[in-house]
């Protein structure tokens, strides 16, 4: 029996948040924040991160408008996701990321974290929120989506 291990990415213009599933795929752990250095280099680095973390699948946040329609950020994320698919043999799954960054900011504010320091953690926490949403769906269904 092969154990699944998921890594999630919150893809932004300046930073990419990284989260990893726990060994039993019940919750997500914020891991790190990758600071972008150029499209091709970013795609290669993110594919490498997934391999280093032992991922069996990649979950990418897909930013959409409040009503579910696509936004400018959606097209940017899709471009990155398509390039990532070309760099790795791992399955790449898109997950709705509405409100995940807002939730991450609210969590860090409630913990009293100063604005300057939040930049270091908000994206990884948003990635964890994206992954938590995916894990909740697969655990509810009892099967991989």
Residue frames as qw, qx, qy, qz and C-alpha x, y, z in Angstrom:
[[0.000, 0.888, 0.459, 0.000, 0.00, 0.00, 0.00],
 [0.436, 0.314, 0.003, 0.844, 1.47, 3.33, -1.07],
 [0.206, -0.677, -0.432, 0.559, 1.15, 6.25, 1.32],
 [0.285, 0.787, 0.293, 0.462, -0.02, 9.49, -0.24],
 [0.409, -0.502, -0.171, 0.742, 1.75, 12.73, 0.62],
 [0.286, 0.830, 0.388, 0.283, 0.43, 16.03, -0.62],
 [0.353, -0.278, -0.049, 0.892, 2.23, 19.33, -1.03],
 [0.196, 0.846, 0.495, 0.039, 0.23, 22.51, -1.66],
 [0.391, -0.007, 0.111, 0.914, 1.23, 25.80, -3.20],
 [0.105, 0.874, 0.378, -0.285, -0.39, 29.21, -2.88],
 [0.574, 0.226, 0.318, 0.720, 0.91, 30.88, -6.04],
 [0.017, -0.910, -0.223, 0.349, 1.29, 34.65, -5.81],
 [0.504, 0.840, -0.055, 0.194, 3.04, 37.29, -7.88],
 [0.032, 0.811, -0.497, 0.306, 5.85, 37.81, -5.34],
 [0.261, -0.376, 0.834, -0.307, 5.75, 34.72, -3.11],
 [0.717, -0.050, -0.599, -0.352, 4.60, 31.11, -3.18],
 [0.556, -0.449, 0.511, -0.478, 3.38, 29.57, 0.05],
 [0.527, 0.203, -0.821, -0.087, 4.20, 25.91, 0.68],
 [0.652, -0.327, 0.446, -0.519, 2.36, 23.41, 2.89],
 [0.347, 0.212, -0.908, -0.105, 2.64, 19.63, 3.34],
 [0.786, -0.354, -0.254, -0.438, 0.17, 17.06, 4.58],
 [0.500, -0.517, 0.640, -0.270, 0.75, 15.14, 7.78],
 [0.024, -0.263, 0.946, 0.189, 1.64, 11.43, 7.35],
 [0.246, 0.331, 0.896, -0.166, -2.03, 10.42, 7.69],
 [0.011, 0.288, 0.504, 0.814, -3.44, 13.16, 5.42],
 [0.217, -0.688, -0.676, 0.151, -5.72, 14.52, 8.12],
 [0.090, -0.950, -0.133, 0.269, -4.32, 18.06, 8.29],
 [0.613, 0.652, -0.031, 0.447, -1.90, 20.42, 6.56],
 [0.600, -0.592, -0.054, 0.535, 1.28, 21.88, 7.97],
 [0.283, 0.952, -0.109, -0.029, 2.57, 25.26, 6.77],
 [0.901, -0.014, 0.054, 0.430, 6.10, 24.67, 5.56],
 [0.440, -0.329, 0.151, 0.822, 7.80, 27.69, 4.02],
 [0.369, 0.863, 0.174, -0.299, 7.52, 30.69, 1.76],
 [0.659, 0.107, 0.400, 0.628, 9.35, 30.74, -1.55],
 [0.071, 0.784, 0.009, -0.617, 10.25, 34.21, -2.83],
 [0.758, 0.573, 0.302, 0.077, 9.87, 34.39, -6.60],
 [0.403, -0.569, 0.403, 0.593, 12.95, 34.90, -8.78],
 [0.280, 0.410, -0.552, -0.669, 11.63, 34.60, -12.34],
 [0.837, 0.100, -0.008, -0.538, 9.01, 32.36, -13.97],
 [0.805, 0.294, -0.514, -0.031, 11.20, 29.51, -15.28],
 [0.238, 0.345, -0.737, 0.531, 13.37, 29.44, -12.16],
 [0.505, -0.184, 0.420, -0.732, 10.25, 29.49, -9.96],
 [0.893, 0.103, -0.174, -0.402, 8.62, 26.57, -11.76],
 [0.681, 0.311, -0.631, 0.206, 11.81, 24.49, -11.51],
 [0.015, 0.327, -0.663, 0.673, 12.25, 25.37, -7.82],
 [0.668, -0.119, 0.269, -0.684, 8.64, 24.50, -6.95],
 [0.895, 0.172, -0.357, -0.203, 8.85, 21.17, -8.81],
 [0.481, 0.339, -0.689, 0.422, 12.07, 20.43, -6.88],
 [0.304, -0.299, 0.518, -0.741, 10.42, 21.36, -3.56],
 [0.858, -0.034, -0.015, -0.512, 7.61, 18.89, -4.26],
 [0.821, 0.239, -0.510, 0.091, 10.15, 16.13, -4.93],
 [0.227, 0.387, -0.648, 0.615, 12.21, 17.02, -1.84],
 [0.477, -0.223, 0.426, -0.736, 9.13, 16.86, 0.37],
 [0.145, -0.006, 0.989, -0.003, 8.25, 13.40, -0.95],
 [0.541, 0.306, 0.187, -0.760, 4.98, 14.50, -2.50],
 [0.372, 0.177, 0.883, 0.223, 2.88, 12.01, -4.42],
 [0.190, 0.726, 0.559, 0.354, 0.59, 14.81, -5.67],
 [0.206, -0.041, -0.096, 0.973, 0.64, 18.59, -5.86],
 [0.011, 0.782, 0.620, -0.065, -2.32, 20.75, -4.88],
 [0.263, 0.099, 0.092, 0.955, -2.29, 24.28, -6.32],
 [0.122, 0.608, 0.494, -0.609, -4.59, 27.04, -5.18],
 [0.231, 0.410, 0.573, 0.671, -6.68, 28.46, -7.99],
 [0.010, 0.352, 0.323, -0.879, -7.74, 32.06, -7.33],
 [0.022, 0.512, 0.695, 0.504, -11.25, 32.87, -8.52],
 [0.201, -0.373, 0.027, -0.906, -13.64, 35.73, -7.89],
 [0.360, -0.061, 0.633, -0.683, -16.15, 35.62, -5.05],
 [0.762, 0.261, 0.132, -0.578, -18.84, 34.36, -7.46],
 [0.814, -0.042, 0.567, 0.118, -16.57, 31.61, -8.82],
 [0.648, 0.759, 0.044, 0.055, -15.75, 33.32, -12.11],
 [0.798, 0.023, 0.014, 0.602, -12.19, 33.53, -13.30],
 [0.134, -0.960, 0.019, 0.244, -10.04, 36.58, -12.60],
 [0.409, 0.810, -0.413, 0.074, -6.74, 37.92, -13.96],
 [0.319, -0.572, 0.729, -0.197, -4.93, 36.04, -11.17],
 [0.877, 0.092, 0.432, -0.188, -6.66, 32.82, -12.31],
 [0.755, 0.645, -0.110, 0.041, -4.98, 33.05, -15.72],
 [0.095, 0.766, -0.595, 0.225, -1.59, 33.71, -14.11],
 [0.600, -0.346, 0.674, -0.259, -2.00, 30.73, -11.79],
 [0.905, 0.311, 0.258, -0.136, -3.13, 28.46, -14.65],
 [0.547, 0.749, -0.362, 0.091, -0.04, 29.43, -16.68],
 [0.157, -0.622, 0.715, -0.278, 2.18, 28.53, -13.73],
 [0.770, -0.092, 0.558, -0.296, 0.28, 25.28, -13.09],
 [0.863, 0.499, 0.007, -0.083, 0.61, 24.19, -16.73],
 [0.355, 0.730, -0.547, 0.204, 4.37, 24.86, -16.63],
 [0.431, -0.460, 0.694, -0.348, 4.58, 22.92, -13.34],
 [0.907, 0.148, 0.313, -0.238, 2.78, 19.95, -14.91],
 [0.734, 0.630, -0.247, 0.063, 5.41, 19.94, -17.67],
 [0.094, 0.701, -0.623, 0.332, 8.24, 19.92, -15.05],
 [0.349, -0.279, 0.804, -0.393, 7.00, 17.00, -12.95],
 [0.364, -0.070, -0.867, -0.331, 5.44, 13.60, -13.37],
 [0.017, 0.252, 0.778, -0.576, 3.33, 14.15, -10.25],
 [0.007, -0.693, -0.662, -0.285, -0.40, 14.77, -10.56],
 [0.092, -0.014, -0.178, 0.980, -1.19, 18.48, -10.18],
 [0.122, -0.631, -0.764, -0.061, -4.65, 19.23, -8.80],
 [0.011, -0.384, -0.002, -0.923, -6.30, 22.65, -8.65],
 [0.296, -0.531, -0.733, 0.305, -8.20, 23.62, -5.50],
 [0.072, -0.849, -0.277, -0.444, -10.40, 26.69, -4.98],
 [0.518, -0.053, -0.416, 0.745, -8.45, 29.13, -2.83],
 [0.191, -0.708, -0.219, -0.644, -11.15, 31.70, -2.10],
 [0.519, -0.783, 0.029, -0.341, -10.64, 33.33, 1.31],
 [0.904, -0.153, -0.234, 0.323, -7.55, 31.27, 2.20],
 [0.445, 0.311, -0.209, 0.813, -5.20, 34.26, 2.32],
 [0.340, -0.608, -0.009, -0.717, -7.78, 36.33, 4.20],
 [0.867, -0.449, -0.185, -0.110, -8.16, 33.51, 6.74],
 [0.784, 0.046, -0.251, 0.566, -4.37, 33.30, 7.07],
 [0.133, 0.494, -0.146, 0.847, -4.09, 37.05, 7.71],
 [0.588, -0.591, -0.074, -0.547, -6.87, 36.89, 10.30],
 [0.912, -0.277, -0.256, 0.160, -5.18, 34.00, 12.09],
 [0.626, 0.161, -0.226, 0.729, -1.83, 35.79, 12.25],
 [0.119, -0.561, 0.048, -0.818, -3.45, 39.05, 13.38],
 [0.747, -0.544, -0.166, -0.344, -5.37, 37.23, 16.11],
 [0.877, -0.197, -0.218, 0.379, -2.06, 35.80, 17.31],
 [0.291, -0.911, 0.021, 0.291, -0.67, 39.34, 17.57],
 [0.708, 0.007, 0.336, 0.622, 1.88, 39.03, 14.77],
 [0.012, -0.703, 0.073, 0.708, 3.18, 42.34, 13.46],
 [0.657, 0.695, 0.067, -0.284, 2.56, 43.27, 9.82],
 [0.219, 0.743, -0.613, -0.156, 6.24, 43.05, 8.82],
 [0.282, -0.295, 0.909, -0.087, 6.54, 39.52, 10.19],
 [0.720, 0.325, 0.472, -0.391, 3.24, 38.32, 8.68],
 [0.558, 0.664, -0.358, -0.347, 4.76, 38.49, 5.16],
 [0.060, 0.466, -0.883, 0.004, 7.05, 35.61, 6.11],
 [0.240, 0.031, 0.932, -0.270, 4.20, 33.32, 7.19],
 [0.560, 0.356, 0.252, -0.704, 0.93, 34.31, 5.51],
 [0.590, 0.414, -0.507, -0.472, 1.54, 32.49, 2.22],
 [0.233, 0.163, -0.953, 0.103, 2.56, 29.20, 3.85],
 [0.278, 0.203, 0.720, -0.603, -0.50, 29.43, 6.09],
 [0.600, 0.413, -0.058, -0.683, -2.70, 30.16, 3.05],
 [0.469, 0.318, -0.785, -0.251, -1.21, 27.07, 1.34],
 [0.004, 0.010, 0.931, -0.365, -2.08, 25.06, 4.46],
 [0.478, 0.326, 0.394, -0.714, -5.66, 26.36, 4.24],
 [0.595, 0.404, -0.445, -0.534, -5.82, 25.28, 0.57],
 [0.349, 0.209, -0.914, 0.007, -4.51, 21.83, 1.47],
 [0.230, 0.097, 0.770, -0.588, -6.86, 21.52, 4.46],
 [0.615, 0.345, 0.062, -0.706, -9.78, 22.14, 2.08],
 [0.593, 0.352, -0.655, -0.309, -8.57, 19.41, -0.26],
 [0.161, 0.142, -0.934, 0.286, -7.91, 16.94, 2.57],
 [0.429, 0.152, 0.545, -0.704, -11.37, 17.56, 4.02],
 [0.697, 0.348, -0.202, -0.594, -12.91, 16.68, 0.66],
 [0.560, 0.291, -0.768, -0.109, -10.96, 13.48, 0.15],
 [0.015, 0.078, -0.873, 0.481, -11.43, 12.36, 3.75],
 [0.556, 0.189, 0.325, -0.742, -15.17, 13.04, 3.53],
 [0.763, 0.355, -0.307, -0.444, -15.44, 10.96, 0.35],
 [0.816, -0.317, 0.483, -0.012, -13.01, 8.34, 1.59],
 [0.807, 0.293, 0.354, 0.372, -11.19, 8.34, -1.72],
 [0.335, -0.331, 0.241, 0.848, -8.76, 10.43, -3.71],
 [0.432, 0.757, 0.244, -0.425, -10.34, 13.09, -5.93]]
